[in-house]
Amino acid sequence: MVNGVTHLTTGTGGAPLATPDPGAPNIAAVYMGTGYTRIEIDGPTLHGWMIGADGSVKDSFTLTR
């Protein structure tokens, strides 16, 4: 969360991989691989999953407004 706003950055679509600094401020998780992000919204609740190219869930989260 930065200035009260939650940000989600996903860049796993197949471009060359870059190595983020996992110690940088506001970075909660780092995944070095390809995949996609799945988002579902149910009323005030947002669920998100990071799915790796092998189909496994690499990370997940839930936000409620």
ZIGINOR-V328930 format. One record per helix or strand. SS is the DSSP state (2 for helix, 1 for strand). FROM is the first residue (numbers start at 1). TO is the last residue. If there is no record, write none. Layout:
# ZIGINOR-V328930
ss={SS SS}
from={FROM FROM}
to={TO TO}
This chain:
# ZIGINOR-V328930
ss={1 1 1 1 1}
from={2 5 35 45 57}
to={2 5 42 52 64}
